[in-house]
């Protein structure tokens, strides 16, 4: 018998040597309880010594075990990965002449496309085809088929992936140089996923499909009510931006991590950096042209975006482009309009909620904007975060002929921030790092992970925060984004994608050693291991490559050396 410690009920358990986590879960912990909501969730996976494992894992040594459900981020990811395999199986069965490409995450689910095997172009499914795909998935779920896994030789995996017309998956395997790779099997079909799957398809009963754009969205359970799929939201503008970036990636020949690694290993890093920076400069020029076209009407530019989207650099680079066009941008920092600390609202945990709209002095902000727009003069506040109150120190501002005001902040797209200001005078920009680069055909790169890596590097360099602290604060940051930013992204007049093809290799160079410092006893260790495992797929930039990144690049906001 093997002794294990079960974190769910804080007990030691004796289990038979070689028994599976699934057997242990079924006997002592078939469900996990969320301490905040008191809800219970079926077990989907487990953390074994803080590392994510599938329930088929066999116990041969003493371990610390935590069973997790859909209420845990890794539980959700495990569910979604498994659901993607069910979708892949159904698509191959019904449409043998087409491939399935899981492109990226949207507010309403995972955006997917069916690709014609001959032309390589997306084929928009008919309503009958989409209904058939949904029903085939339901058949697979109701059959409660097992997911199994094994390690096979990489050459064998390449043959499988090539036969399934998954060139990016094959290219990734070749770029990694591993002799063996892990694959998963479902009812005679084989694929690879970068993380564990649930034990069987019967655990995936909540999902849906709906037509969208040139493809469809795969919906998974809602966080609020796991018995229902996530609700549909407006996402058209965001989808168009992601589609445009994806097309540009394809023109460069880089559509997955495998082809990106190949480019770097062949010495193409500097050329890629220059190409990405040139494209991004055109994006700032494009938005500046839109603002300039409306110069007789628009006097204020609001820039909003989630954490580490590059809002500060974007404001400065947009200001440069506006100066080129003959305009005179002035900047007001919305952070100076916080209310005094005693008026700051509290969150559900009783802590100050600085991301709430009510944490800002909306009345003063509205008065200042209306005064400026009418040609008057205002005295700008300076907020002292240590003392928790604003000060007025004689910093006056007035908008003259040709002046335009630029303001950035998380609430800049919310109409409730300035309800009494004429909206026709405002141009709103949504900025985020929305990468369309995927690991391979059915494993997308999370834009959230991309931003977390950015923030982890920047916090360590500029804010004195350890990688551990950044990771532990991230869930709170994400809650604020979901509540105060993402619901308003479709209100933007222009969308700005700050993602760069070379940034993950760049971030690996800086983030990898930081993540390795996190101790196994830390609450951040599980997330650090997950990020490190993801970074294993990526070839890092070298110092000589990093030196080629221009001082005006948005990435300099995170790694240092910016001259803006």
N, C-alpha and C positions, 0 to 999 in steps of 0.2 A: 504494500500500500504506500501511496505517496501523500505527503502532507502539503496542502495548499491553503492559502489564506484568501478567503472570499471577501472582497471589499464591500460588496452590496449589503451584506448583513454583519460585516466585521467579525467573521467567525473562521476558525480553522476547520478544515474538512479533510478527511482521509478518503482518497480515491484510489481505485485500482490502477496499477501501473499500465500505461498504454491506453487508458480510456480517453474518450474525446471530450472536448469542451461541450459539445452538444448534449452528450449523455449527462454530464454534470448539470447543465442548465435545466434539462428536462426534469431532473430529479429534485433539485433544490431551489432553482431560480428561473422558472419559465418566463417570468415577467420582471421588468425593472420599474421602480417608482421614481418619478420626478419629484424631488423634494419641494420645489416651489409650487407646482400645480397639483400635486398629489395624484396626478394621472399615472396610469400604468401602461407599459409598452412591451410588446413581445421582444424577446432577446434576438438580436440580429447578428452580433459579433461580440468580440471580447478584447479587452486590453490585458495582455499577459506580460507582467513586469513592465507595464506602461507602453507596450508595443501592440499595435493592432493585429489581431489574428482572426482567421475565420473559425467557425465552430467545429470544423473537421480536425482542428489541431489536436494532436494527441499528447497526453501528459506523461512525461517520463522523469521529470525532476520537480522539486518543490518550486512553486510559483506564487506570485501575488496576482490574483485574477479579479477583473472587474467586468461583469457582463453589461453590455450597452444596447439600447434600443434606438428608435427613431428620434428620440429627444436629444440624443448626443450627436454632435457634428459628424463623427466618424460612422455612427449608425446610419445617418441619412445618406452619406456618401456610399456606404455599402449597399443600401437599398437601391439607390439610383444606378450604380454600376451594374447590379444584377438585372435591373429592369432594362437597361440598355442591351444586355445580352439577349434577353427575351425578344426585344424589338429586332435585333440583328437576325436572330433565328427566323422570326416570322417573315422578315423582308426577303431573306435568301430563299425561303421556301416558296413564297408567292411570286417573287420577281427575280428569277434566276439570271435575267439579262440586265439586271441593275445592281449597283452597289449602294450601300447605305453609308452616308457620311453624317456623323453627329458633330455639328459645327460649333455651337457655343450655347451658353446659358442665357436665357432671357427671363424677364419678370414672370412670365406665364409658363415656363418650362424649358426643356432643351430643344433648340431649333435643329431640325434634321432635314436632310435632302436625299432623295433617291437619284442616283447618278447613272446615266446610260453608260454601259460598259464599253461601247464602241467610241462614242464621241467625247465621253468624259464630262458631258454637260448635265445639269440637273433636269429631271423630268418631273413636272408638277403632277402629283397624284390626283386622280379624279376622286369624287366623293365616294364612289363605289369601291375604288381601290383602297381608300383610307378606312372605310368601314370593314373591308375584308382584312386589312392589316390589324385593326383593333380586335376583331373576332378571333383571328389566329393567335394573337397574344393571349386572349382570354382562355382559349383552349389549352395553351401551354401552361398557364397559371393553374387552371382547374385540374390539370393532370398531375400537378405537384411533382414535377420531374426534378431529380437531384442535379445540382451543379457539382462536378468533380474537378480535381486539379492534379497536375503532375508536372514534373520537369522533363523537358525533352532537349535533344541537341539543337543548337541554334540553326544548323543547316536544315534540319527537318522542319523547324518552324518557318524558315524562309520559304520552303517549298509550299507549305500550307497557305501562308499569307499571299504568296504570289498567285497561287491557284484561285484564291478568293478575291483577287484584284484589290489587294491592300498594299500598294507599293510603299506607302509611308511607314507602315508597320514593319515591312521587311527592311527598309532603309534604316530605321531606328536600330533594329537588331544588329545590322552590319556595323553601324557607327559605334556601338557600345563595345564590340569585340568580345562578348561573353561566349563561352563554349556551350552553356546551357541557358534555357529560359523557361519560365513558368507559363503554362497555358491552362485554360479552363475548357471543360467539355459540357455540352448540353444537348442531349438527344441526338448524338451523332455529329454535332457541329463543334468546331474548335475555334477559340479566339484567345486573345490576351487582354488582361485588364490590370491596371496599375494600382492594385489593392484587392482585398478579399471580397468574396461574394457571400450571399446568404446560403444556407444549406440547400434550399429547394425553391422552385418557382411558386409553390403554394403560399409563400409568405409575401407575395407581391400583388395582392388583390386590388390595391388602389392605384389606378392610373387612368389616363385618357389620352386621346389624340385629337388635335383639331388642325384644320388646314390653315396655313399661314405663309404669306409671301410665295416663294417658289417651292416651298416644301410643307413642313408641318411641325407642330410642337408636341413633344412628349411630356405629358404632365405627370408629376409624382405627388405624393401626399403633401397636404398643406401642414405647415408647422403648427398652426393654431388648432386644426381639426384633422387628424391623420386619417379619418374615415372618408375624407373628401379630397379630390385633387386640388392643387393650388388654383386660385381664382385667376381668370383671364384679366389682363391689364393692358392698357394702351402701351404699345411697344414698337410702333411703326417706324418712328424716326431713328430709334436706337438700332433697329434691324437694318435699316438702309445704311447707316454708318458702318456697321459690322460687315455688311455685304461688300461695301466699297473697299474696305480695308482687306477683306479676304481676296477680292479680285486682284488688288495690288500685290498681295503676297504671292499669288499664283504667277503674276508676270515676272517676279524676281526668281521664280523657280523654287521658292522656299515656302512650303505649305505645312511642314511638320518638323519636329525636332530632329528627325533623322537627316533631312536635307540641310537643316541649319548646321548641325554638327559637321556634316561633310564640307560645307562651305568654309567653316572655321578651320578645320583640319587641313584644308588645301590652301590656307593662307589668305582667304578672302575677307578677313575681319574688317580691315581698314576700309576697303571698298564698300562693304555693306554698311558700315557706320556712316560714311559720307552720303550714301544713297538714302538712308533713312532720315538723316538730318535735313537733306535737301527737300525730301517730301514733306517733312513736318513744317519746314519754313513756308512752303507753299500753302499749307493749311492755315497758318496764321495770316498770311497775306490774303487768302480767300475770305476769311472772316472780317478782316479789316476792310476789304472792298465792300462787303455787305453793309458794314456800319457806315462807311463813307457815302455809299449810295443814299442812305437815309439821314445824312448829316443835318438837313434842315429840320428834321423832326426829332431825331434821337440825340439826347444829350447825356445819357447815362448808360453804361455797359455793366451789367451784372454778370459775374462769372461764378458758377456753382459747380460742385463736384464732390465726390466722396473723398475720404482721407487718402493722402498720397497720390492723388490724381494729377498733381502738378499745377494746381491753381495759381500759386504765387508766380512761378516761372511763366505760366501762360499769360498772366496779366502783364508782366513786364515785356514779353515778346510781342504781344498784341499791341502794347503801347508803342513799341518801336515801329511796327508796321504802320500804325496810324500817323506817327510823325513823318514817315516817308511820304504819306499822302497829303501832308500839310496841316494835319490836325494837331492840337496841343492837349495831350492826355494829362489828366491829374488823377491822383489816386487817393481814395479814402479807405481806410482799413475798418471793416465792419466790426472787428474785435474791440474797437474803442467804444462801441455803443452798448456794452454790457451794462446791466442795471447794477446798483450797489449790491454787495454780497448778501445783505440781509433780505433783499427782495428776490434773490435767485431761487427758482422753484426746485423742489426735491424730486428725485426719481423714486421708483418703487422700493428701492433699498434704503431710502432716507438720506441719500447723498445728494450733493448739489448737482443739478442737471444743467450743465453749461451749454448743452446742445439743444435744449428746448427753445422754441421761438420766444417764449415768455422771459427767457434769460436776457433778452435784448431790450433796450429802451426804444421801443417802436415809435412812441410818440415823438421823442426828440429826433430820431432818425427821419421820420416823415416831415417834421417841421424844417429840418435842415435841407432836405432835398427840395421841398417846395420853394424855400427861400432862394436856393441856388438856381433853380430853374426859372424863377421870376427875375433873376438878375441881381438878387440881394447878396449880402455878405453874412457868413456864419463863422462862429468860433468853434473849431473842432475840439472834441474832447480827447484826452489821452487816458486810457484806462490803466491803472496800476493794479496788476494782478496780485501782488503781494498784499497790498492794503485792501483790495477788493472794492475799489470805487474809482469813478472817473475824476479827472482834474482838468481844469481849463487854464491854459498857460499862454494865452495870447496868440494861438495858431489860427489865423483867420484865412478864409478862402472865399473866392468869388469866381464865377465862371465868366470869362471874357469871350469875345468873338473867336470862334474856332476851337475853344476849349471843349473837352469832353471828359466826363467823369468815369473812372473805372473803379469798380468795387467788387471784391470777391469774398465769398463766405458760404457756409453750408445752406443758408436759407434764401440765397439770392434768387431762386426760381419760384419760391412760394409767394403767391400774390398777397397773402396775408401779412407779409413783412412790411409792405408799404401800401396799405389799402387806400390811402387818401392821395397817392401820387398818381398823376396821369400815366397810365400804362403805355400810351403811345409814345412817350418820351424815353422809354426804356427798351434796350436791346439785351436779351438774355442769352447767355452761352452756357452750355453744359459741357464740362470737361471730365473725361475719365480715361483710364488706361484699359481700353477694351481690345485686348489682343484677339485676333482671329487665327493666330498660330495654334495648331493643335499638336498634342503628342503624336497622335496618329489618327486613323480614320474614325475610330469610335472612342477615343479618349481625349477629351478637350482639356485645355489649360484654363483653370479658374482665374478670372480677372481679379477676384478677391485675394487669391494667393499671390498674384503678381504685385498687388498693392501692399500686401502685408510684408513682402520681402523688401519693397522700397522703403516702407516705414521703419522696418527693423534696422536697416542700414543707416538711415537718416537719424533715427532716435539715438543710436549709439554714437554717431559722429557729432551731432549738434545739440542734443537735448540731455545728454548724460544718463539716458535710460538704458538699462541692460536689455539684451535680447529677451530674457525671461519676462521682464516687466512689460515689454511691448506686446508679447504674445498674450499675457494674462489680461491686458487692457483691451485687446482686440475685440472680444465679444461685446463689450459695452459700446465700442466704436461702431460695430456693425449694427447694433440695435438702433443707434442714433441715425445711421444712414438709411436703414429700412423705414424709419418713421418720418424723417425730416428731409430726405434728399430724393430717394428713388421714386416716390409717388409723384414728383413734380418734374421729372426729367423730360417728359414729352411737352412741357410748356416752353421749352427753349426755342429761340429763334434760330440758333445754330448749334450744331454738335461738334465737339472737338475731341478727337481721339489722340491721347498723348502716348499711346503704346509705341514702342520701337522694337523692331525685329531682333536687335542685338542685346536688348536689355536683360533678358534672363541669363545669358552667358556672363554679362557684366555683373549682375546681382549675385550670381553664384560665387564669383571671385571674392566678394565682400561678405556675403551672408553665410557661406559654408563654415568658415572658422568661428563665426559668432554663435551659430546654432550648436556647434560641437562643444561649446563651453557649458551648456545647460546640463546640470547634474541630473542623474536618473531619479533622484528623490524629489525633483521639482515638479510642481503641478503643470509646468509648461513642457515637460519632457516629451510627452506623447506627441504634441503638435510639432515639436522640434524634429523628432524622428521622422514624422510624416513629410515635412518639408525637405529634410535631408534626402529621404528616399526619392522624392520627386527630382531634386537637383542632381541625383546620380545619373539621370538620363541626359544631362546637358553638359556639353564641353564648355569650360570656362574661358573667358578672354584672358589674354596675357597682359602684363603691365605695358608692353610696347603697343598693344592694341588700344588699351584704355587711354594712353597718352594722346591718341588721335581724336578722342571725343572733344568737340569744340567747347570752349568755355561758356558759350551761350546755350548749350544743350540743356534740355529739361532734366536729363539725368544728373547733371552737375548739382542740381538742387538736393540730390540724395547722397552723392559720393564726394562732394566738395569741388572747389575750383571754379565755381561759377563767377562770371564777371558782370552779370546783369545788374 
